[in-house]
Amino acid sequence: MTERKYAVISLDELDTFPAMTGAPVLRPLRQRLDVRAFGINCWTAPVGAPVIERHSEPNGDEEVYIVVRGRVRFTINEKTFELGPATVVYVPPDTTREAVAVEPETLVVAIGGKPGEAFEPKSWEDFQIAFAQAHARGDEEARALLAEELARDSNAWQPAYNAACFEALTGNADAAFEHLARAFALGPERVRKLAANGEDFAALRSDPRWQQLMDV
């Protein structure tokens, strides 16, 4: 068995991989350290953009957020706090949370895991890194990566949802609605709630097909 060694790094040395909208920006700390016992990643964003996107963890994951630098406007369910450095936030499972950068260079570390279960790395880490790399080379590279993801796991809702986000953001409403309908058909009811709150779909909400799809 290969001996594992300690590591000391600066968070600013980590590579950056933005989400489809440009934020939040992942700095993949867990992969860099090869942590296998729990999830841990570093996030940043421009002022006014989400450092931690709006979401909940309905499958039982507990999460802790540490504001390392800058300030965030942190919302938990309906309560909002403005927090600065050396602040720690605990969020229990199935609780909506979001953190928006208030100052430049804001940096937040997120740590999470499910009590009583062995940790398994989430596929979204690899996908966000791969998508950011592909998107930097152009929309067609990004679309090709999404097509590979759809073909590889055609019965999972996440690839269809990711494709819907991308097509909505690039102005292809027909393709976005097609992928979103597929994600709804394949995923749990919470996927519809995720889409209802998702900023990626802002351009679709004035289209009559949006309400038709949400009412199904």
FENFENMO-V843228 format. One record per residue. RES is the residue in one letter. PHI is phi in radians with two decimals (* if undefined). BURIAL is I if it has 9 or more other ideal C-beta (glycine too) atoms within 8 Angstrom, else O. D_LAST is the distance of its C-alpha to the last C-alpha in Angstrom with 1 decimal. Layout:
# FENFENMO-V843228
[[RES;PHI;BURIAL;D_LAST] [RES;PHI;BURIAL;D_LAST]]
This chain:
# FENFENMO-V843228
[[M;*;O;52.9] [T;-1.20;O;52.8] [E;-1.25;O;53.8] [R;-1.61;O;51.3] [K;-1.96;O;52.8] [Y;-1.22;O;52.1] [A;-2.49;O;50.6] [V;-2.28;O;51.1] [I;-2.39;O;49.1] [S;-1.68;O;48.2] [L;-1.07;I;44.5] [D;-1.30;O;45.4] [E;-1.45;O;46.5] [L;-1.23;I;43.0] [D;-1.17;O;41.3] [T;-2.04;O;38.3] [F;-2.39;I;34.9] [P;-1.27;I;32.4] [A;-1.25;I;28.6] [M;-1.00;I;26.8] [T;-1.45;I;27.0] [G;1.77;O;30.7] [A;-2.71;I;30.2] [P;-1.23;I;30.4] [V;-1.90;I;33.4] [L;-1.43;I;34.0] [R;-2.01;I;37.6] [P;-1.29;I;37.5] [L;-1.22;I;39.9] [R;-1.05;I;38.9] [Q;-1.17;O;39.6] [R;-1.09;I;42.7] [L;-1.54;I;44.1] [D;1.03;O;42.7] [V;-1.29;I;41.5] [R;-2.09;O;40.2] [A;-1.69;O;40.0] [F;-2.85;O;37.3] [G;-1.45;I;35.1] [I;-2.68;I;36.9] [N;-2.53;I;36.2] [C;-1.98;I;37.3] [W;-2.33;I;35.2] [T;-2.53;I;36.2] [A;-2.98;I;34.8] [P;-1.15;O;36.2] [V;-1.00;I;36.6] [G;1.55;O;33.4] [A;-1.86;I;31.2] [P;-1.27;I;29.6] [V;-1.42;I;32.0] [I;-2.07;I;29.5] [E;-1.20;O;25.9] [R;-1.17;I;23.5] [H;-2.92;I;22.2] [S;-2.32;I;22.7] [E;-2.14;I;24.1] [P;-1.26;O;22.2] [N;-1.58;O;24.2] [G;1.82;I;27.4] [D;-1.27;I;29.2] [E;-1.62;I;31.6] [E;-2.34;I;32.4] [V;-2.17;I;35.4] [Y;-2.07;I;35.8] [I;-2.06;I;39.3] [V;-1.40;I;40.0] [V;-1.51;I;42.8] [R;-2.65;O;43.5] [G;1.41;I;42.3] [R;-2.44;I;40.0] [V;-2.28;I;36.3] [R;-1.74;I;34.1] [F;-1.77;I;32.4] [T;-2.00;I;29.4] [I;-2.13;I;28.6] [N;0.92;O;25.7] [E;-1.84;O;26.9] [K;-1.79;O;30.6] [T;-2.14;O;32.1] [F;-2.31;O;35.5] [E;-1.79;I;37.7] [L;-2.19;I;39.4] [G;-2.00;O;42.3] [P;-1.02;O;44.2] [A;1.18;O;45.0] [T;-1.81;O;42.0] [V;-2.06;O;40.0] [V;-2.13;I;36.5] [Y;-1.81;O;35.1] [V;-2.23;I;31.3] [P;-1.30;O;30.3] [P;-1.04;I;27.2] [D;0.99;O;23.7] [T;-2.23;I;25.0] [T;-1.28;I;23.6] [R;-2.50;I;26.4] [E;-2.75;I;27.4] [A;-2.33;I;30.8] [V;-1.96;I;31.8] [A;-1.20;I;35.2] [V;-1.82;I;37.6] [E;-2.16;O;40.7] [P;-1.08;O;41.6] [E;1.10;O;41.9] [T;-1.10;I;39.8] [L;-2.41;I;39.5] [V;-2.26;I;37.6] [V;-1.78;I;37.9] [A;-1.97;I;35.0] [I;-2.23;I;35.9] [G;-2.71;I;33.6] [G;-3.10;I;33.5] [K;-1.83;I;32.2] [P;-0.97;O;34.9] [G;1.43;O;36.5] [E;-2.18;O;35.1] [A;-1.16;O;36.7] [F;-1.29;I;35.3] [E;-2.23;O;33.7] [P;-0.98;O;33.2] [K;-1.51;O;29.6] [S;-1.18;O;28.7] [W;-1.10;O;27.4] [E;-1.05;I;31.1] [D;-1.08;O;32.2] [F;-1.17;I;29.2] [Q;-1.10;I;29.7] [I;-1.13;I;33.4] [A;-1.15;I;33.0] [F;-1.16;I;30.4] [A;-1.06;I;32.7] [Q;-1.15;I;35.6] [A;-1.20;I;33.9] [H;-1.15;I;32.5] [A;-1.11;O;36.0] [R;-1.63;O;37.1] [G;2.24;O;34.5] [D;-1.06;O;30.9] [E;-1.19;O;31.6] [E;-1.11;I;32.9] [A;-1.12;I;29.8] [R;-1.13;I;27.6] [A;-1.13;I;29.8] [L;-1.13;I;29.5] [L;-1.11;I;25.7] [A;-1.10;O;26.0] [E;-1.10;O;28.4] [E;-1.12;I;26.1] [L;-1.11;I;23.2] [A;-1.25;O;25.8] [R;-1.26;O;27.3] [D;-2.43;O;24.3] [S;-1.23;O;21.7] [N;-1.78;O;19.9] [A;-1.75;O;19.6] [W;-1.36;I;16.7] [Q;-1.09;I;19.3] [P;-1.06;I;20.8] [A;-1.15;I;17.6] [Y;-1.14;I;16.7] [N;-1.06;I;20.4] [A;-1.14;I;20.3] [A;-1.11;I;17.4] [C;-1.02;I;19.4] [F;-1.09;I;22.5] [E;-1.17;I;21.2] [A;-1.13;I;19.8] [L;-1.23;I;23.2] [T;-1.73;O;25.1] [G;1.49;O;23.5] [N;-1.77;O;21.8] [A;-1.11;I;18.4] [D;-1.03;O;17.7] [A;-1.16;I;18.4] [A;-1.09;I;16.6] [F;-1.14;I;13.2] [E;-1.09;I;14.1] [H;-1.19;I;15.1] [L;-1.17;I;12.3] [A;-1.07;I;9.8] [R;-1.13;I;12.5] [A;-1.10;I;12.9] [F;-1.10;I;9.5] [A;-1.17;O;10.1] [L;-1.60;I;13.6] [G;-1.76;I;13.7] [P;-1.23;O;13.5] [E;-1.03;O;11.1] [R;-1.13;I;13.7] [V;-1.12;I;12.9] [R;-1.12;I;9.9] [K;-1.16;O;12.6] [L;-1.06;I;15.2] [A;-1.18;I;13.5] [A;-1.06;O;13.1] [N;-1.71;O;16.8] [G;-1.37;I;18.0] [E;-1.20;O;20.6] [D;-1.06;I;20.3] [F;-1.75;I;17.3] [A;-0.98;O;19.1] [A;-1.24;I;19.9] [L;-1.57;I;16.3] [R;-1.24;O;15.2] [S;-1.52;O;17.1] [D;-1.45;O;15.4] [P;-0.96;O;13.1] [R;-1.17;I;10.8] [W;-1.10;I;10.3] [Q;-1.17;O;8.7] [Q;-1.04;O;6.5] [L;-1.22;I;5.5] [M;-1.24;I;5.7] [D;-1.50;O;3.8] [V;-1.14;O;0.0]]
